[in-house]
Amino acid sequence: MTQLSQAAVRGLLIAAQGLQQQKPRKVTEKTVRDIIRQMHVLQIDTISVVARSPYLVLWSRLGDYEPKWLENLLAKGELFEYWSHAACFLPIEDYAYYWLSMMSHMDNQNGWQRWINEHQEVMNRVLDYVREHGDVRSADFENTEGRKGGWWNHKEEKTALEALFNTGALMIRKRHNFQRIYDLRERILPDWDESQAATQEKIHEQFVLNTVKALGVTKADWIADYFRLKKADTLKALKILEQEDRIGRIEVEGWTTPGYFHFDNEAVVMAAAKGKIPQSTTTLLSPFDPIVWDRKRGSELFNFDYKIEVYTPEPKRKYGYFTLPILYNNQIIGRLDPKAHRKDGIFEVKAFHMEPNVALGDALVASVKATIKACAEWHKTPQVVVRMANVPGLAEQLAD
């Protein structure tokens, strides 16, 4: 029986996520769209000590590219925003799989519907405003303290925008300086019809299928987290996909349960079983990168224990505010605590922590140094300053 090693599973995840070594290629707006389709979801986060997470996730895979391309794809309607793994940019062709989620917010037992029922007047007022004036930002509903033309309670108008977004009446047309700009769904998707919506069963099946493809080879326990499915719904969909011969099974070294793979990945899976394992690029990962967002999977597969310490009081932080895992040679070999000082052109590494038992050699140091420098230059903060490292002499080797 064909069996995969743990090393092969790591390599297959890296390949499925678009993080394998590649020949130099011209990166275009289409490349950005294609890599988002490959991942299926691009999580949104607003923390900006370095590039905001969605931009950093793309840089990890593409290298130097224009961040404006992400906004362009949203404005062109090739992406849309909604809740998936979390708040995400999503391929527009997947819209049908989110409609029932939008409609679930209209359930009378749901908090949004209760809020809507209690604030129908402000809901109608905001919708009328959008119909008349076109796309709007939440900032357009500013508190003018009773002056003519102002809104009587700008917080309620902002909440109404979110309610209308969550229930599908509004979509995000574009972003400006990362601020959402809302418009009517029928203006953004004029050809959409509710009859196109997928059934709940098909949604679960498609999300499980997408997850299996996006993870390369996965155990059942890792599937639910990718699209935040319930475990029972995941297992039911997995069983159906197996029965319909839409996914395959393979034995994995050390696993007591089967590994699952998408048949589109069959050739690379079989090659990995024979020792031809995809190799990673050296890169920095966002805390919200699919490679590491499932902390349990990261611990099991990479022996990497990771916690984002944004909400940890500074004196209690072990590694730093917004540490970025470092991918090298199919392993996560450490993490760094960065800050981009854009006005000064400085990329500061406050701390660099190597993982225990990582063999520190010239090739590793050179590759990681080049990666930090490339990230710094992409941020337009070309001067790299490394304050400290947990290995003597390493900070000096990594700095400019």
N, C-alpha and C positions, 0 to 999 in steps of 0.2 A: 504494500500500500504506500502511495506517495505521502510523504510527511514533510512539513515545513519546520524549519528551525525558528527559534525566537528571533534570531538575527534576520531571517527572511521576512518575518511578519513586520519587523520594524522597517525594513527596506520597502516593502510593498505599501505600507501606510505612507511613507515619504513620497513614493512615486504617485500614488493615488491623489495625494494632496498637492502635487506639482512642485515638490521641493527637491527633486533629484537633480544631479549635475546635468547641465545641458550645454550644448555648443552655443556660442554667441548667437543671438538672434535679435532681429529688430523688434522692439516692443512698440506696439501701437494701441490705440483705443480698443480695437477688436481683441487684442491679446488680453486686455483687462477684462473684457466681457467674457471671454472664453474661460479664463481661470476662475471667475466667479461661478460660471456654469459648472465647472468641474468640481468645485467645493459645494455647490448648491446653496450655500448660505455664507454671508459675510457680516459678521456681528459688528454692530455699531457701539462705540463707546466714546465719550466726549473728553476723557482725560487727555491733556495735551502737553505733558512735560517733554515728550518727544512727539512725533506724528501721532495723531489720533489713530486708534486701533485699526479701523478698516484700511487706512492708507498704509500702515505698517505691515499688515498681513499681505497686502499686495506687493509691497517692496520686497518682503522676504522671498517671494516667488519670482518676481520679475526683475529685481534690481532697479536701476534708475528708470523712472517713468514719470509722466506728468500726472500729479494728483487730480488735476482738473478733469482728467478723462473719466473719473468715477462720477463726478457731478454731471458731465456731459451725457453719460449713459442713462442716468436717472432722468435728466431733462428730455432726452430723446424717447423715453418710454421703453427702453430696453431693460431697465431694472425697475423695481418698485420697493417700497419700504413696508414692512409689517413685522409682527411678532412671529418668530419661528423658534430657533434655539434661544433667542432673546430678541431684542430689536435688531433687525437685519436688513441689509440690501439683498434682494432676491431676484432671480431671473423672471422676467415678465411672463414667460411661458408657463410658469408655475402658479400664476394667479388663481387659477381654478381650484387649486388645492388648499387655498386659504379662505375661500368664500364662506364655508360653513363655520370657520372660526370667527369670522366677522359677525355672522348671524347669531352665533352663540351669545354675543354681547347683548343681543336684543331679548334674551330670556329674562322674564320678570324676576327670576331669582338672582340675576346677575347685578353686581353693583352699578355698572354703567346704565343699565336700563332703569334702575331705580332713580339714579341721578337725572336721567333724561326725563322721566315722568314728572319729577319734581321741578324741573327747570325748562319746561316746554317753551316758554316765552323767549328765553334767551337762546335756546336752540334754533327757533324759527328766525330770530333776529340775525344770528350769525350766518345761517344758511342764506337768508335774503341778501345779506351784505356780500357774500361770496358770489352769489348769482349776479348781482348788479355790478360789482367792482372787479371781479376776476380774482386771481390768486392773491392770497394774503399770508402774512406772517402773524404770529401771536403778538408781536410788538405793535402791529397795527391797531390792536385793541388796548390802547394805552389809557391810563387813568389821567383824565384831564381835570379832575376835581370840580366837576359840575360845569365846566365851560361848555359853551354850545358846541355840539358835534362830538362830545366825548362819550365814553361808555360809563354807565352807572356803576358797574362793578367789573373792572377789567379782568379780575381773576376768574370770574364765572365765564367770561367770553373765552378765555384761554382754555378752561376746562371743557367748554363746549366744543372747541376745535378738536381736542383729544377724543372726546366722546364720538364725534362725527367721523374721525379717522378710524377709531377702533371698530366702529359699526359699519364701515365701508362706504359711507356717504361722501367722505372726502379722501383724497389721496395726497401724497407728497409729490408735487409737480417737479420741484427742484430744491436745491439748497443754495444759500448765499452766506459765505463765511460760516458754513456748517449749520446755519439756522434754517429750520424747515419752512417751506413755503407751500401752503395748502391750496388745493383747488377741487372742484367737483369731480367725482369719479367719471361722470358721463362726458366730461370735457377731455379727460385724460385717456379714458378707454371708451370711446363712443360706440364701439361695436360689441361691447360686453353685454352678455345676456345671462340671467341667472340659470338658464337651462344648460349653460356650459359648465356649471359647478360640478365638481367631482363628489361622489357619494363618500360617506365616512369610511366605508370599507376600502374603497379605492385610494383614499387619502392615506390611510395607514399602510396599505401595500406599497404605494409609491414612495412614501417617506422611508420605509424600511429598505426598499430596493435602492433608493438613492444613498442611504447610509452605508449599506454594504459596499456599494461601488466607491464611495468616498473614503472608506477606511481600508481598502485593499483586501485585507482578510480580517475578519472580526469574529469574536465570540458573541453569543446572544446577549450576554450581560452588558456589552458595550453599545448596543444598538439604540436603545430607548433615548439616551441622553442627547443624541445628535439633533433630533427634532422635538425633544421634550415630550415624547410619547409615554403613555402609561405602559407599564411592563406587560400587562395582560393583552393589551391591543397589539403590542410589538410581537409577542409570541404567537398570537393568532395569525397575524399577517405573515410572519416568518414561515409558519406551517403551510399556509396557502401557497406562498412563493415556491417552497420546496416541492409541494405536490404538483404544481404547474411547471416544474422544471425550469424556473426562471433564475434560480441561484444554485450554486454548487456547494458541496461540503468538501472539507479537506482536514486531515489530521494534523495537529500542531504539537510539537514537542512540549511536554510539560502541561498541556491542557487536558482536563478530564471531560471537556465538552468539545463538540466539533467547531472547526473554523468554517466560516461562510465566505464565499466570494461571488462577485458578479461575473457572469460569463463574458462580459466585455473585457474583463481583466484576466481571462483564463490563460492566455499565452504567457503573460508576464508572471503569473502565479506559478505555472509549471516550470518556467525558466528559473525562478527563484528556488524552487524545490531541488533543482539540479545544481544549485550553487551560483547562478547568475543573478546576484542580488542587486537591485538598484541602489546607487550610492547617493547620499545627500550632498547638496551644496552646503557650504558653511554660511550660516546666516543667524540673525537675531529674530526671535519670535515674540510676537505680542502675547500678553497674558490671555488674550481672547482669541488666540489662534486655534483652529480645530485640532492641531497636533497636541495641544496641552490643556484645552479648556475642560476636558474630562480628567480631573485630577486622579481619579482611581485608575483609569487606563494609563495615564502617564506614569504612575507609580509602578504598575504591573509590567508595563512594556519597556520603559526606559529606566526603571529604578530611580525615578526622579520625583521627590516630594516637593510640591510646589504650592505656595499660598501667596496670593496677592495681598500685600500689606498696606494698601491704600487706607483701609479703615482701622488699622492697628495704630494705637498711639505711638508717636515717634520713638519714645524711650524703649518701647517693647518690640520694635522692629528688629528682626534678625538680619535681613538682607537689604531692605530699602523700600521706598514708597511704591515704585512701579518697575520691578525688576523684569528684565527680558531674558528668557532662557536662550542659551547658545547651542545651536545645532551644528555638530561637526562629526563627519564620518559615521553617520547613522546613530549617533549618541547625543544626548544632551549633557554637555560636559561642564556646564557652569551657568552662571547668570550674572548680569551686570545691572547696576542702578544708575541710569543715565538721566541727564537733563540737557536739553538743547537751549542754549542761550543765543537766540536768533539775532538780537541786536548786536551782540559782541562777536558773533561768528565762532562761538566756542561750543564744542560738544563735550560736555563734562561727564565723565564716568566717576560717580561718587565712590563706588565700591565695585570690585570685581571679585566674584567668589567662584573658584574652581570646585567642582564636586570631588568628594573623597575618592581616592584610588584611580584618578585619571592620570595617565602617564603624560607628563608635560614634556614635549619635544619641540625641536625647532620648527618642524612642519606645522604643528598645531598653533604655536605662537604666531608664526608668520600668517597663517590663514585667518586666524581670529583678528589679528591686527588689521589686515587688509579689509576684513568685513566691517569692523568698527569704523575704519576710515571711509569706506564706501557709504555707510549709513550716515556718517557725519556730513559728507559732501552732498548727499541727496537732501539732507536737511538744510543745506546752505550754511552749515556751521563747521567749516573745514578744519579748524584747529581742535585737535583731540587732547584733552587733559584727563589723565587717570590719577585719581587722588590716592587710592589704596587698592591693594589686592591681598588675598589671603595666602599667597605664595610669595616668599621673599624675592624681590627683584623683578617680579612680573609687571608691576605697574610701570616701571621705567621702560621695559621692553615693549609695552603696548602703546605708550604715548608717542606723540610726534617727536 
